[in-house]
Amino acid sequence: MRVDLLTREYPPHVYGGAGVHAEQLSKVLAERIDVTVRAFDGPRTEADIPEIPNAAEAKGSLNVVGYNTPAELKDANGAIKTFGVDLQIANDVDADIIHAHTWYACLAGYMAKMLHGTPLVITAHSLEPFRPWKREQLGGGYNLSSWAEKDAYEHADRVIAVSKGMRNDILTAYPDLDPDKVVVVYNGITMSEFATPADDDPGWGVFDRYHIDRSKPTLLFVGRITRQKGLPYLLKALHFVDPSIQIVLCAGAPDTPEIMEEVKNSFAELDKKRGNIIWIEEMLPKNELSALEHGCDAFICPSIYEPLGIVNLEAMACGLPVVASATGGIPEVVVDGETGYLVPIEQLHDGTGTPTNPDKFVHDMADAINKIMADPELRKKMGQAGYERARDVFSWESIADETVKVYQSVLDEHK
């Protein structure tokens, strides 16, 4: 079996959960079948291609083809640039089945299906109807991204949801979809990649470089500066969190200058009134991020939209207890009172996910943070439970098996 996996992000250009998913899935799939990744951001060298975990015993192969935005579109709207890459990818697809990830690759997948007659599978990592704030970033291009996603979903042979909550969202956003064609295959985690760094690993240097005091109880946030990640709500909640708790925010890659300015102003106000907070704007290398996750005491995920929340899985794989919003697929990952705490959130159903009572959401978040940070033994117990849940339920090996089953079911229908 040959699959062409279409994705916006792929090493060495990964900035979000969808990119992590594409990288890890491609590697384990290549142990079983032949995989060609078709990605944005230009050609890859051989050194850029991730290693197949059990290459000596692999029954398949992994090839990566990268595409650049056409020079004629360098000044175009972001959505038009995306479509320029999609056109190239669609022309080149050559496989038994297409597997597209995110709206960035949806148009390529659907056009390739029409052009070559190849069955199309899409994995939904997020949904444009539930991210209207993207209009701040794309302007009228948001109408194009929404159209591309809708058209592709409604003509796909299968849509994979990364959680049960995400499956419900898909059927809500696109009611014309046949529910039997929307299946759940969870995101995964490669536990070996989240082992505790050695004492002499240079990644530990991140603590000294940013003057992070390892003797203090420390709460960690990791996420892009975008509406869905809920960072503005977290910054408000931190006004009510015990000031002796050190806060580390790994927050960069803002969607727009406007939200960056909003976060900067909120941070400055918080730093003035509370202090004991460190903001890391750069995208950290893996070893430094791993050191942070092993060197901090708890993890916070204040998202208002999260199909699954792979960032929570990564924290759990590092043994961190998690405080997270009870939205989307997060309750399928974080078990309230066992692996951390879920913060209740009632939300508007207008596509924005805005909390109906933001003050309550903010105070509930602060209460959960204070509760988990006040009890070191509880944190340790919850962190261990989270580690075991990540290991036992979300392994990439089982997810690859489930994905191949989805491919085979689609191919059987086209015989």
Secondary structure by P-SEA (a helix, b strand, c coil): cbbbbbbcccccccccaaaaaaaaaaaaaaacbbbbbbbcccccccccccccccccccccbbbbbbbccccccccccaaaaaaaaaaaaaacccccbbbbccccaaaaaaaaaaaccbbbbbbbccccccccccccccccaaaaaaaaaaaaaaaccbbbbccaaaaaaaaaaccccccccbbbbbbbbcccccccccccccccccccccccccccbbbbbbcccccccaaaaaaaaaaaccccbbbbbbccccccaaaaaaaaaaaaaaaaccccbbbbcccccaaaaaaaaaaccccccccccccccaaaaaaaaabbbbbbcccccccccccccccbbbbbbbbbcccccccccaaaaaaaaaaaaaaaaacaaaaaaaaaaaaaaaaccccaaaaaaaaaaaaaaaaaaac
